[in-house]
């Protein structure tokens, strides 16, 4: 039994980053092997303003960061400069769902870290494999042509996920 658990521990990092479900059979298998996604809400301050992050707990202590070393941050403008209301949240969630859905169709595995809400905009935080960059650019440019709320799409090499490390440190302190 111990060998079985050790085998699962060795395999877990290899499968834990995928948001992409290729078929119903693999979806059922992945649901059984992967822990349920859960998110932690964090409040923080940026430039004197209250901000909120919703961070995916799945990647706490994630050992395969170097495989998903390209950060992909998508900035989406909000209409009001203050925290978005229900209508604004619904618009953002619909756009975010479209982005994630379209990326899932063309990318291999990727890591959905979460979102941040700042005055005037929201960010969608992802990590992808560097070789998937061109595919992501193509999809996101198509979506951006149809939706003027997408402000910027930025990529940065971030092998250690330093851009989101403070969120995961805060979750450790919070728990």
C-alpha positions, 0 to 999 in steps of 0.5 A: 500500500505504501508503494501505491501512495508513493507512486501516486505522489510521484504521478500527481505533479505530472497531472495536476496542472492540466485544465484541459479535459480531452474526453469524457473518459479522461475527464472522469479519470482526472476528476478522481485523481486530482484534488478538487480545485479550491480557491482562497480569497486574499485582500491586499493593497496596491497603490493605496487601493484595496484589491482582491485576489482569488488564488487556486490552492491546487498549486501550493507547493507545486513542484512542476513550475519549471515546465510551465515557466511562461506567465500569461497575464490578461488584463481586462478593463472594468468600467468603474474605477472602484470594485466592480458591481454584480453586472461588471462581475458577470461580464468579466466572468463570461469573458474569462470563461470564453478565454479559458474555454478557447485556450483549452481547445488549443493549448496542452496542459496549463495552470490557471492560478486565479484572478486579481481585482484592482481599481479599473481592471482585473487580471487573469493569471495563467502559466503555460509551457513556453512552446505554447506561446504562439498558439495562445497569442493567436487565440487571445488576439482573436478574442481581443478583436471582438472584446475591447475590454481586453487591455493587455496580454503579457508574457514573461519567463517566470520559472519559479512563479515569482509573480504569484509567489506572494499570493501563495505565501499569504495563503500559507500564513492565512491557513 
